[in-house]
Each structure stands twice: as structure tokens, then as C-alpha cells.
Amino acid sequence: MRCSTSRLRVGLPGRSASTIEGWTIQRTGSVTYAKAFFDLQLQFAHRVRALSGLPLARVLLEYTNLYIRFGLGRAFDPAHPTWQAYLVGLQDTNDIGEWTHCFYLKRPDAMAAPSVVANFGCFAYARSSGERIRLHFQNAETEAHSPLARERVSQRLAELAALFEHVKRTLHQPLQVVGASWLYNLDAYRRLFPGSYLATAHVISHRFQHMPLWGQFLDRQGAIRENMTRQFRERLERQSSLDRLEQCFPFQALSVDAPVQDFYNFYGV
């Protein structure tokens, strides 16, 4: 199976991402991910299958970002009709990578951004379960600025101040602010948040289904970053069991949380 070459473009006209201190920050919904990104996940899945003996269908569901990339949400329902259609196609192809990427390109919901309450420049927030809100980050710069560059810190802080002013004005109950991303490993990102929030950072285990882990491999065009993937592949080759499987990834997905009052104090709202 071959996809139309016009649909295999990695970047979209007029859209971009930016690089800050060696790291690419993508604009949400502006990039079509390259086949190599899916190949990387399939390579990981095949290694997990060899180490675990689990069926490929289960490994693809539980150890890759494919279900979300196909625009199927986060229920990870193995009986979802679209997921089942993908699995059926695996049986009829000699090139799993090509089939997977073509399936992704043909999904109308594949580029859908997370549902959020409100956007403030590069930041947004969503209501999470219980009395929690979850922070989201995207590159919303309209010019060729790096969104996390030092000269853009004041703009990012202003956006966060506006976000938390909105939270304070519209959500009156005590709240906990939560986040999860590989970006919390980067000083350029960490400097935007209260110390109490950053102090809670800890590795989230088994986040293989989510972009907070896989996003570190993507460059500004939606292609993979060769230096990062090289490290990943070298570690994956040496992996002899499922124990500490996350250590194959150069950066871990970190979870953080703090009371909303800490953010009000930090941003002066």
C-alpha cells in the first residue's frame, strides 16, 4: 500500500515550530508527523513483543502512541471499530510501517488538539478529574521566535499570569494544578513555574501511550531527531527485559503538581 506523495508532506505551508537551546517546540496541530516517527514506535513495539511474548495487537495498544495519533481519544478500547480496522489492515500488508502511516494520514481526527477551557498564548488549561486543572503548552508564536527563548520569558509569564487570573475569576474552589511532560526536564521551561510545583517532579512510569514521552523525538517539521533516536535505539538494543523500559528514552515524562494558590502568588494575581 502506498500513500499519495502529496499527503506525505511533513510540514504544512505557513506553519512552523521553533527550537530553543537545542530543543524543538512544536505548534500543536501544525505538523504532520513523518513516517519515521511511527517506525520508531513500531520498532519499540516489536522489541517489547520479543521481550514479553505479548500479542502484537496488545503491544501496539499499550506501548505506543498510535491509538491517540489515530484520533481515537484516550479510552484505549481494544474493541474500538477504527482500532480494529487498523489491526485488520496489519494482516493484509507486507509493510507495517507504510500501512500505519497511511492509516494515520487518512484519519480526519488525527490532528485534533486536546480539549481545553481556555487558551492564553502558548498555554492553555483543561479541567481534569476531581478538583484539578491540567496545564498544556503549544508553540503559538506567529513569528519566527523560539517560544521558550530567554527574550520571550516575559511574554510567557504574562500568558501564565492571564491564565491563572482566569482560573481565579471563574473557578472558586480549591484546586490542584497538574502537568505531565518531558519538557519539565528543560531549564528553559522550568523557569516559568513556581519552585513548589517543580519540586514535586517525578517520573511517570508506563507512559508509553502518550506524547509527554514520545514528543521528545520530534523536530520542527514533524520528523524525528536523529541524535535522540540514536540514543533510544542503542539503549533499546541493549534492553534485555521489560524492567526499567522507560530508561530507553533519553528524557523521562515528569509529573508535577501544586496548589493553585502557589501559582497565584508566583504570578501576582
N, C-alpha and C positions, 0 to 999 in steps of 0.2 A: 504494500500500500504506500502510495506517495501523496504527499500534500502538495497543493498548488504552491509554486515558488512565491507568488505574491502574498501568500498567507504565512510564509515562513520568515518574514521580516522580523528582526528582533526589536528594533526601536520603532517608535511611531513618530511621524513627522511633527515637528514643532514641540515635542516633549523632550524632557531631559531628566537627568539625575546629576547629583553633584558629589564631588569627592572632598572629604575633609581629613587631613592628616593621614592620608593613605587609605581611607575607608570610604566606600561609596554609599551614599544615602539615596535611595530610590524614591521617585514620586509614585505614590500609590495609584494604581490603575493606568499608569502611563507607559508601561513596559510589557511587551510580550516576551515571556521567558523562553530562552533558547532551548533547543533540544538537548544540549549538553547538560542543562540543569536537571532534566528528567533522567538522562542517562546516569548521572551521578547518584541519584536516588535509587535507580534500578540496580546499579552496582552494589549499593549498600544493602538493598533488599536481598539480592542473591547471596551475599556474604552471610547475612542473618539467617537465611534459609539453610545454608550449608552448616552453620554452627548450631542451629536449633532443631532442624528437622521438621520445622513447621511448614504447612502448605503455603505455596507462593501467594495464593489469594489472601490469606490471613496476614502474611508478612507485608504485602503491599498496603493493606488497610492500616496496620498498626505501626509500621516502621517507616512510612513515607508521608509526604505532604500531598499526595495525589488526590485524595478524597476532597480536600479543601480546594486544591487547584482546579478541580473539575467543577467548582461552584456548587458543591453539594451540601454545604454547611458544615456543622461540627458535631453532628449526631453520630457519625461513623457507623451508620447502619449497613451491615454487610448485605442486607436484602434490598437496598435501595435500587430501583429499576435501572437508573443510569449507571450505577456502580456495577450491577450485574451485566449490563450491556458491554461495559469496558472489559470485564473478565471473559465474557464470551469471545470478544474480539481477540483476546490473547491466544485463544486456542486456534485461531484461523490465520495467524501471521507467522512469518519467519523472522520478523524484525520487531521485537517487543518495543524497542526504543522508538522506532518510527511510528508504530501504532499508538503508543502512549502520547507522543507529542501531537500527532494529528487529532487524537481524541480531545485533547486539551484545547487545541486551536478552534475546534468546531463547537465548543461549549459556549453558549451565549452568556452564561453567568460566571464564566471563569475569571473575569476581571473585577467582579463585584467587591467593593471595599466593605470593611466591617460596618455594621450599623452603629451609629453614634448619636448622642444627644445634640451636640453642637461642635462646630469647628472654629478654631482660633488660630489662623495661620498654619503653622506646621503641626499644631497639636489639636487633639480632639479628646472627648471623653465619652464613655458609654456607661450605662447602668449595668452593674454586674449583679450576681446573686446576693441576696441579703442587703445590708446597708453598706455597699461598696460601690465605688466608681473605678473604672479602669482607664488608664491613660493610653492614648495612641499617638504615634508620631508618623508624619509623612513629609516628604520634601514638597512644600507648597511654594517655594521660591519661583517667581515668574522670570527673574533674570538669571544670569549665569553665576549666581552666588552659591557658595557652599553653605548649606543651611546651618551647619554646626561650626563654621569658621569663627575665629575669635572676634572678628569685626561684626558678626551677626549675633553675638551673645545678648546684647541689649534688646534686640528685636525679639529673640526667642523668650527672654524673660518677660517682656511686655505681653507677649501672647499668653504665656502661662499665668501671668497676673490677671489678664482678662478672663481666662478660662475659670480661674478659681473665684473671681468676683461673680461670675455667672453661677457657679456652683453654690456660693454662699447666699446669693439672692434667691435662687429657685429651689434649692434643696436644704431644708432647715434641720433635719435630723442629724445626729452624729454620724459621720461617715468615715470609712477607711478607704484610703487611696491605694490602689494596687497597680503594679506594672509587671511585665514579663518581656524580656528581650535580650538578645546578645549585645545590644548597644550599651547596656549598663556596664560592660567591660571597658568602655572608652571614656577617657577623661573628658573629651570634648562634649560628650553627652552628660556625664555625671555632674559637671559643673553647673548644670541648670536646675538642680534639685536640692532640697534640704538634706543636710547631713544625716538627720534621723532616719530619713527614707533610705538613703544609700547604705546606712549601717545595717539594715536588715537583709541586704543582698545575699542570696543563697542560690545554689544551683538547683534547678528543677530537673528532677530525674524523668526519664522516659518522655521527652517532648518531641519525639521523632515525627509526629504528625503535624507539627506546627512550624510556621515561618520564624518565630523567635529563635529557632535553632538553625533552620536551613537558609535563612536570609543572608547569613554571613558569606555565602559563596557567590553572591551575585554582584556583577559590576553595573555600571551606569546604563548599559544597553540591554541588561537582562541576560547577558552571557555570564559564564562562570569565571571567577577569578582564579587564574592558573596557580598562583602561589599558594592560595588557601586550599584548593582542591588537591594539589600535590601532597601537602601535609596530610590531608584527610586520607588520601588513597594509601599513602605509606603506612599510616597507623592502622588502617583497615586491613591491609595485607598482613600485618603482624598480629591482628586480633585472633585469639585462639578460643575465646568463649564469649558468652553474652554478658559476662561480668564487666562492669565499667565500660560498657559500649559507648557511652557518651564521650569518653576520653578520646575517641577517634576525631572528634570535632575540635578545631583549634580554639574556638570560644564556646563556652557553655551558655545556655539560656539561663538568665538570672531572674529570680523573682524578688520583688521589693514591695514593701507596704508601710504605711504610716498613717496616723490620724490626720484628717483633713485640716485640723487646726494648725498643724505644723506647716502646712503649705500657706495658710492664711498669714501666718507670722512671717514666713520666709519672703513672700511676695508683697507683703504690706497691704493686704486687702481686708 
